[in-house]
Amino acid sequence: MKNQFSIFKKYSSIEQTQEIITFLNSNNIETEIGNNIPPVDSLLTGNNITPEFEIKIKITDFETATKLLENIAEDQINQVNKDHYLFSFSNEELYDIILKQDEWNEFDYSLAKKLLSERGKPIDEALIKSLKKQRLNDLSKPEENQKPWIITGYIFAIMGGFFGIIIGYVLMTSKKNLPNGQRIYSYHANDRQHGKMIFYIGIVLLPFYIILRILLAT
């Protein structure tokens, strides 16, 4: 499990992706480029449908790779202009960047720490570890309120609609990546069970409706 490759970073530019890959490889970190096609559940919900280039590394290399990128960013922030947008952020907004490090690039994360320190709000390692633990706990929570999708899935599956099979498959199998590389199920066990039932109902009934329509058309 620890040697498994998992998504480390996502970039919209292939040039930036290749640059990071070259840097990581030069530091003896193996990399892979992941499939940048949006997953089925993103197409259904309309979230994250923009293609992205994924850099995958071994889970055991996450901490080292993160530190390497942070070191580069810390060198760059000494040359940042005062008109950078983070200078207008409140302390609460800067703390939010620290908490949600996975949503920001390494430069913004390092600059947020520096600005807080300059404002008399230094960030020590104990606080960072606490914030990361809190973030993992928040992201590990299953997605709530899937009842509308479950009802819609059953309706389409019983009516022989292929869309019902897709909904069932997504509810049953969808996973999300945590900042530490771990992959967990996106939905509650009960919702996944409904997804499994919807999926198999659709698989069983779809051929029946196809045959019925063919017979009625002849």
Buried (B, 14 or more C-beta within 10 A) or exposed (E): EEEEBBBBBBBEEEEBBBEBBEBBEEEEBEBBEBEBEBBBBBBBBEEEEEEBBBBBBBBEBBEBBBEBBBEEBBEEBEEBEEEBEBEEBEEEEBBBBBBBBBEBBBBBBBBBBBBBEEEEEEBEEEEBEEBBEEBBEEBEEBBEEBEEBBEBBBBBBBEBBEBBBBBBBBBBBBEBBBBBBBEEBBBBEEBBEBBBBBBBBBBEBBEEEEEEEEEEEE
